[in-house]
Amino acid sequence: MGHRSGPYAKAHPDRDLGLHLTLTSEWKTHRWGSVESADKVPSLLGPDGTFPIETPEVAAKAIPAEAEREIRAQVERAIALGIHPTHLDSHMGSLFARAELFATLARVAHDYHLPFLAARGMGGGAPLPTSDKDVLLDSVVIAGMNQPRDQWKEFYSGDQEPETRPHRDDRPPGARRRGVAGGDGRPRAVLDPPGGNATTTSSRARRSGRR
């Protein structure tokens, strides 16, 4: 994360740079562990001192207080390196796997006044600890592993048909809010009103708070 991104962040202060908060280490030959001291987050680490390979293991073993301690440490490390996060996300969705883990993401995001990825159904389907200022997505559109890189812009152009769930009171009836990565790589909340003419809100427009 930081050693390469820090200089870039300082040289490009206008760029949207989010943090992919991490509780998994999916590669067998390149392993990593916690930013926080290992003795303060033992439930997050395996015998070799690294994060689990798969999200289900995080969901089964992670103590929420330790998960929150670790993701706060990751945010603080980024800030110390000169990165001023514009939004927060979760690597491999580990913080979305349980309601208690999602709550840690929401608390940290609220404390740092940052927007964060939140969609209906996350946290195992339990009620999400979001506020009326948070943007709650109906669905998230993500390119699969087999999507060629040169087709990403086309894929994220807005032609996908996300799952539709009941609308919120702050949207026109029939509208959907979905999460995509824009053609420039910046995450957006996209509001699809009935009949088209979607509008987008970049994370920078919401960087100080949520909506």
Backbone torsions as a table, in degrees:
resi	resn	phi	psi	omega
1	MET	NA	-72.4	-157.7
2	GLY	-80.2	-42.7	-170.0
3	HIS	-62.8	-31.5	177.0
4	ARG	-90.4	-34.6	-175.9
5	SER	-78.4	-30.1	-178.1
6	GLY	-56.7	-54.2	178.1
7	PRO	-60.0	-37.8	178.5
8	TYR	-64.1	-42.2	-179.9
9	ALA	-62.2	-40.2	179.9
10	LYS	-67.6	-34.8	-178.8
11	ALA	-80.9	-18.2	-177.3
12	HIS	-132.9	67.6	-175.5
13	PRO	-66.6	-12.0	-179.3
14	ASP	-88.4	-4.8	-175.7
15	ARG	-83.7	147.5	172.6
16	ASP	-78.8	118.1	179.2
17	LEU	-128.8	105.0	179.1
18	GLY	-93.7	166.3	177.5
19	LEU	-108.0	126.5	177.5
20	HIS	-92.4	81.6	-173.3
21	LEU	-59.6	131.9	-163.7
22	THR	-121.4	128.0	173.3
23	LEU	-128.3	8.1	177.6
24	THR	-127.2	157.0	176.2
25	SER	-136.1	94.8	-165.0
26	GLU	-84.4	-12.4	-176.9
27	TRP	-92.4	140.9	-179.4
28	LYS	-78.9	-30.2	-175.2
29	THR	-100.2	-9.7	178.7
30	HIS	-134.0	100.9	-172.4
31	ARG	-109.3	150.3	175.5
32	TRP	-143.8	160.8	-178.6
33	GLY	-126.9	-150.7	-171.3
34	SER	-81.6	156.4	168.3
35	VAL	-80.7	-41.1	175.6
36	GLU	-68.1	156.5	177.5
37	SER	-57.1	136.1	-175.3
38	ALA	-57.6	-33.8	-177.4
39	ASP	-72.2	-11.6	178.7
40	LYS	-96.7	-10.0	-178.5
41	VAL	-137.5	47.8	-173.5
42	PRO	-61.4	-30.3	-177.9
43	SER	-69.6	-13.4	-178.5
44	LEU	-91.3	-10.6	-169.0
45	LEU	-119.8	150.3	175.6
46	GLY	-89.2	-177.4	-179.2
47	PRO	-58.3	-27.7	-179.8
48	ASP	-87.7	3.8	177.7
49	GLY	81.7	13.7	178.8
50	THR	-114.4	166.6	178.2
51	PHE	-70.3	158.6	175.9
52	PRO	-63.4	157.7	178.8
53	ILE	-75.6	-36.6	-172.8
54	GLU	-116.7	150.4	179.4
55	THR	-62.4	-40.8	-179.3
56	PRO	-55.8	-32.3	178.1
57	GLU	-68.2	-37.7	174.8
58	VAL	-62.1	-46.1	-179.4
59	ALA	-59.7	-36.4	-176.4
60	ALA	-79.3	-33.0	-169.0
61	LYS	-112.3	-24.2	-172.1
62	ALA	-67.7	128.7	171.8
63	ILE	-84.1	124.3	-174.2
64	PRO	-53.0	-41.3	-179.4
65	ALA	-61.6	-35.6	178.8
66	GLU	-74.7	-36.5	176.0
67	ALA	-62.0	-42.7	178.7
68	GLU	-65.4	-40.2	178.1
69	ARG	-59.8	-40.9	-178.3
70	GLU	-71.3	-44.5	-177.3
71	ILE	-71.1	-29.3	172.5
72	ARG	-64.4	-40.8	178.6
73	ALA	-63.0	-36.7	178.4
74	GLN	-66.8	-40.9	177.2
75	VAL	-63.7	-45.0	-179.4
76	GLU	-65.0	-37.6	177.3
77	ARG	-63.0	-43.4	179.2
78	ALA	-60.8	-45.0	-179.8
79	ILE	-62.4	-41.5	179.7
80	ALA	-62.8	-27.8	-179.8
81	LEU	-87.0	0.7	178.1
82	GLY	97.0	7.4	177.6
83	ILE	-93.8	126.3	176.7
84	HIS	-108.6	96.9	-171.8
85	PRO	-58.5	141.6	175.9
86	THR	-102.5	-14.7	179.3
87	HIS	-168.5	165.4	-179.0
88	LEU	-124.8	146.0	178.4
89	ASP	-142.1	179.5	-178.2
90	SER	-127.5	122.1	178.8
91	HIS	-63.5	126.7	-179.8
92	MET	58.7	16.8	176.4
93	GLY	66.6	20.8	-175.8
94	SER	-63.5	-32.1	179.4
95	LEU	-81.0	-4.5	177.5
96	PHE	-98.1	-5.1	-169.7
97	ALA	-74.8	-28.3	-179.8
98	ARG	-136.9	147.9	-179.5
99	ALA	-59.0	-38.5	-178.1
100	GLU	-67.2	-33.9	178.1
101	LEU	-74.7	-39.5	176.2
102	PHE	-60.3	-37.7	-179.7
103	ALA	-60.9	-34.2	178.1
104	THR	-66.2	-39.8	177.3
105	LEU	-62.5	-45.1	-179.7
106	ALA	-62.0	-43.2	-179.5
107	ARG	-63.1	-45.9	-178.8
108	VAL	-64.6	-43.7	178.7
109	ALA	-60.8	-43.9	179.3
110	HIS	-64.7	-40.6	-178.9
111	ASP	-64.5	-33.8	179.7
112	TYR	-96.3	5.6	178.6
113	HIS	55.8	48.7	-178.2
114	LEU	-120.8	141.5	171.3
115	PRO	-69.5	153.1	-178.8
116	PHE	-144.4	156.8	-178.9
117	LEU	-70.8	122.4	178.8
118	ALA	-145.9	123.9	179.2
119	ALA	-135.3	150.1	177.1
120	ARG	-56.7	137.5	179.9
121	GLY	99.9	-18.3	176.4
122	MET	-68.4	160.6	-179.8
123	GLY	72.7	23.5	179.2
124	GLY	77.5	14.0	177.8
125	GLY	89.5	-2.6	178.4
126	ALA	-72.5	158.7	176.5
127	PRO	-55.7	132.6	-176.1
128	LEU	-87.4	141.8	-179.1
129	PRO	-81.1	58.1	179.2
130	THR	-99.6	158.0	177.8
131	SER	-102.7	174.1	-179.7
132	ASP	-72.5	-4.5	176.7
133	LYS	-95.9	-10.5	179.4
134	ASP	-81.0	149.9	174.8
135	VAL	-93.8	112.0	179.7
136	LEU	-100.4	115.9	-177.0
137	LEU	-80.4	152.0	173.1
138	ASP	-81.6	-31.4	-178.0
139	SER	-160.2	163.6	177.9
140	VAL	-125.8	128.6	-179.9
141	VAL	-101.9	119.9	-177.2
142	ILE	-131.1	130.7	176.6
143	ALA	-66.3	140.1	179.2
144	GLY	-77.8	170.8	-178.7
145	MET	-60.9	-26.7	-177.1
146	ASN	-90.9	2.4	179.2
147	GLN	-77.3	116.0	-179.8
148	PRO	-58.4	141.0	-176.6
149	ARG	-59.1	-36.7	-178.0
150	ASP	-72.1	-2.7	177.8
151	GLN	-109.8	4.0	-178.0
152	TRP	-60.6	-44.8	-177.8
153	LYS	-60.0	-42.8	178.6
154	GLU	-65.0	-41.8	-179.0
155	PHE	-60.5	-43.3	-176.8
156	TYR	-90.3	18.3	-177.2
157	SER	-73.4	-12.6	179.2
158	GLY	107.8	6.3	-178.5
159	ASP	-85.9	-7.2	-177.8
160	GLN	-71.8	153.6	179.5
161	GLU	-110.2	93.7	-176.8
162	PRO	-74.0	164.4	175.0
163	GLU	-61.7	140.3	-179.0
164	THR	-106.5	130.2	175.4
165	ARG	-122.2	168.8	-177.0
166	PRO	-54.4	139.7	-175.3
167	HIS	-77.3	156.9	175.1
168	ARG	-86.1	164.7	-178.0
169	ASP	-65.5	-21.9	-176.5
170	ASP	-89.9	9.6	178.0
171	ARG	-118.5	151.8	174.6
172	PRO	-61.7	145.6	178.2
173	PRO	-53.5	131.9	179.4
174	GLY	90.3	-7.9	-179.0
175	ALA	-79.2	155.9	177.8
176	ARG	-126.8	144.0	172.8
177	ARG	-114.5	124.0	-178.0
178	ARG	-131.9	158.9	179.5
179	GLY	-104.0	131.3	175.8
180	VAL	-138.4	167.5	167.0
181	ALA	-101.2	125.3	-177.8
182	GLY	-68.6	172.3	-179.4
183	GLY	-59.9	-24.7	178.0
184	ASP	-92.2	6.8	177.9
185	GLY	88.4	-3.7	-177.7
186	ARG	-86.6	131.5	179.8
187	PRO	-69.4	144.4	-179.8
188	ARG	-138.1	149.9	165.2
189	ALA	-93.4	126.3	-175.5
190	VAL	-111.5	127.0	178.0
191	LEU	-102.4	115.5	-180.0
192	ASP	-100.4	98.9	177.9
193	PRO	-75.5	162.3	177.0
194	PRO	-58.3	133.8	177.7
195	GLY	88.7	1.4	175.5
196	GLY	98.7	-153.2	-177.0
197	ASN	57.6	53.7	-178.3
198	ALA	-62.9	145.3	174.1
199	THR	-114.1	152.3	-177.6
200	THR	-126.8	153.8	175.4
201	THR	-130.0	117.5	-179.0
202	SER	-76.3	161.0	179.6
203	SER	-65.1	-29.4	178.9
204	ARG	-65.0	-35.7	179.4
205	ALA	-66.1	-21.2	-178.3
206	ARG	-112.0	13.9	-167.6
207	ARG	-63.8	-28.2	-176.0
208	SER	-88.3	-5.8	-178.5
209	GLY	-170.1	-123.1	-170.4
210	ARG	-133.3	-74.3	-170.8
211	ARG	-63.3	NA	NA
